[in-house]
Amino acid sequence: MGSMDSEIVLDLFPWLKVYKDGTIERTAGVEVVPPGLDPQTHVFSKDVVIAPEPHVSARIYRPYFVTKGPKLPLVVYFHGGAFCVASPAFPNYHTSLNKLVAEAHVILLSVGYRLAPDAGANIAHHLALRIKDSDPGLNLKVLGIGMIHPYFWGTNPIGSEFTDGIRKELVDKWWLYVCPSDKGCDDPLINPFVDGSPDLAGLGCDRVLVIVAEKDILKDRGRFYYDKLVKSEWKGKAEIMENEGEDHVFHIFNPESDKAKSLIKRLAAFLNQGMAVNVE
């Protein structure tokens, strides 16, 4: 790479760097661990290819010891990483999902979706909106969606965004890279309450659990989403949980903490109320 080509034109700290020649260097979330039997949780995982081109893969988790009885709930999981980094094989997500599957006793599919600059949106929310318009022949029903510290955003600040200008600017910058549309941070893909956004009444599920963290810059958006959902014409049941004194995805980076264990238990209880749930 020549001196001109190696010039950094965009630094999306701490996730990635974009160089003048178009090269992308991901600086976080690149570590991977193989699937297999986890000796601590007795959860088994394996990798599968969903589509060869464009490449979409997934990691499937299940309890290693399964007795005969009712079918286990199916969970479809979308990992975090600002749509820019990480994968189902990222060690922190792999560890967290082993713990969740062991606690909830479910089958879990962790999707390896395409990362920015190829992908974006708050995936579980938009999937639930689209499910009503899907092919009825698929016989697919999503009973609930669990949102762990969800990534909703907007141009005009709300709540703590007024006083946390540094992180507000960082999140603005991340989204404008992920989805460089003329609507900016008020694109309906990231702001579900602007003109042109689908009506929340169209969510194709019966239950929603929103989990926010007290110190997370995204927390006010999560609360706002919950409040709007409760006041909408959606006929389902919404729940909210707040992790006091914690920041964004703390349970991924400190999975042995008491609050992380409490989060997993709450999510597991939510999952076991139904048989097919989306989580992110």
N, C-alpha and C positions, 0 to 999 in steps of 0.2 A: 504494500500500500504506500503510494507516494506521499510526500509531505502535504500536498494540496488535498489529496484524496482522504488523508487521515484527519482532516479538520473536522472537529465535532460541530455539527450544526444544530443539534438538539440534545440536551442532557436531561432525561426524565429520571432524576434522582429519586429513589435509589434503584430503579428498575432497569433502565437501559440507556444506551447512547446511540444516536443516529449520526453517521458520518456523511461527508459531502458526496461521496460516491454512491450513497444509498445503503451501505452496509449497516446492519443493526448488530450491536453488541449487547447482549443481555447480561447484566451485571448482578442479578439476583434471581433466585428461584430456578437455577439451572441444575442443581444437584438432583440425582436420581438414586432410587433404591430398587432392587428387583422385587417382583411379586413372590409369593410363596406362603408357607405356613409360618405364622407368627407364634413363637413359643410362649409368649406371655399371655396373649388373648385367645389362642387356639382358633384364630381366624385364618382362613385360606384365601389367597388372592391369585388371579392370573390375568394376563393381558390379552386383549382381543382386538382385531381390526374390524371397525364398523364399516368404513368405506375406504378403498385403496386410493382413490383420486377424486377430489382432494382428500388427503389423508385425514381420517378421523378414527381415533382409537379409544379404548376404554380399559379400565381395570375393574374386574369383577371381584367382589368380596362376598364370602359366606362363612357362617360358622362351620368349623371342621366337623363337629359332631352334630348331626341332625337326625332327630328321631322321627318316626312316622307320626303324622298328625296333620293339622291344618297347614295350608300353604303359608310360607313366610311372606311378610310384607316386602314389596319391592321399592327401593329408594333409588332415585336418579339424582346424582350429586354433581354439582358444578363447582369446581375449586375456585378460590380467589386468586388475586394477583393483578388487580386493576386491568384485567383483560390483556395484560402485556407479558406476564411471566408465569412461571410455575407449570405444573403438569400433574396428572394423577400419580406419577412416580416421585414427586417431590417428597423428601423424607418426612417433613412435618405433617403434610396432609395424609401420607400413608399411615403414619403412626396414629393420627387422630381418627381415621376411618376404621382402623383395626379396633380401636377402643369403642367407637360408636356401634359397630356391627356386633361386637361382643355384648355390649350393654342392651342393645335393642333387639338382638336376635332377628336380624333381617338379612335379605339379599340386597347388596348395594352395587350400583353401577356408577363408577366415577368417570365422567366423560372427559376425554382429551381433546377439547375443542380447539380450533385454530385461534392463535393469539394475534393481537394487533401487530402489524397494521391490517390483518385479515379479518378480525372479528370484533364484536362489541355488543353491548346491551346488558341489562339486568336480566339474565337468561331465564331464571325460573319464573319470574313475573310475566315475561312475554310469552313463554311457553304456555302458561296457564290461560293467558288471553286468547291464544291461537287454538287451544285444544277444542273449543266449541265448534270451530270451523273445520276441524279435521275430518277425514274420511270416516263416516259412521261405520263402515265395514271393518275398520281396525278394531272395534270393540275395546277401546282404550278409555279408561276413566282415571283421572288424577284426583285422588281424594283430598290431598292437601299439599301445601308448599310451606317449607320452613326456610326463613331468610335469616342467616347469621350475619349480623353487621352489614346489611345490604348497601349496595353502591347505587344510591339515587343522588341526583345532584340538580343544580340550577344556577342560572346566572346571578340572580339577586340573592344575597345572603340571608339566612334565617338563623335564629338562635345564636349559638356560640361562634358561628361563622363570622359574625360581625367583629368579634374580638380576636379571632385567630386568623389574621390575614395571611400569615406565611403558609399555613397548611391549606387555606382556601385557594391561594394562588397555585400551589402544587397540584391540587386536585383538578382545578381548572385546566392546567397545563396537560395533565395526564389525559383527560377526556378529549381535549381538542386534538391530541395526537391519535387517540384510539378511533375517533369518529370526526374527521375534519369536514363537517357539513356547514352550510351557511346558517344553520340554527344554533351552532355552538353548544353551550351547556344547557340550552333549553330545547335540545332535540328530544322528541318523545321517547327515544330509546333510553334516555337517562333521567329525564324529568317527566314523570307520568301525569303531571297536572297542568301542563301547558295546553293551549288550544291545539286541537288535532290529535291529542292523545286518546287512546281507546278508553271507553268508560269502564271504571272498575267493576261495575255490575256484570261485565262480561267475563270475569274470572271463571275459568272452567274447573273449579274445585270447591270443596265444601268447607275447608278449614285452612287458616293461615296462621303461622306462628312467626312473629317478628322478634328478633333478638338484637338488642342494641347494647353498646358499652358506654359507660358514663364519660370516658375521656376521649372517645372516638369523634373525630371531626364530622363523621357521617351520621351521628346519632340523631340529630334533630330531623334529618330527612327520613330516617326510619320511623321516628315517632309520628311525624307528619303523615307518612304513608298509612300507618296504623289508624290514626284519627280519621283520615279521609275514608279509609275502607269501612270503618265502623259506621260512619255517617252516610255511606253510599247506599244504593239500592241492591247491592250484592246480598244474597240470602244466606251466606255462610257464617261461620263463627271465627272471629279473629281473636288472637291472644298476643300479649307482648311480655317480654322478659327483659329486664335491664341488669347488666353486669356492673355493679357499683365499683368504682375505683379502678376500672380496667380500660384498656385501649383496644383498638381494632385487632381482631383475630388473636387475642391474647391466648386463647385456648390452643391455638396451633403451635405457638412458640413456648408455651409453658403448660403442657398437657397434664402434668402431675399436680398442679395447684388445686386447692379445694374448689375454687370458683370454676375452673375448667371442668372438673369432675361433675359439679352441679349443672353446668351447661349441658354436658353430654347426657346426664340423667333426664333433664327436662326435655331435651330433643328426642331421646329414646322413648319417653312416655308419649310424646306427641305422635311419633311414628307408629306406635302400636295401637293408636286409636283407629287406624285404617289399614289398607292393604296396598296402596300405591302412592308414594309421596315424592315430591321433588324438593331437593335441598340445595342451597348454595351458601 
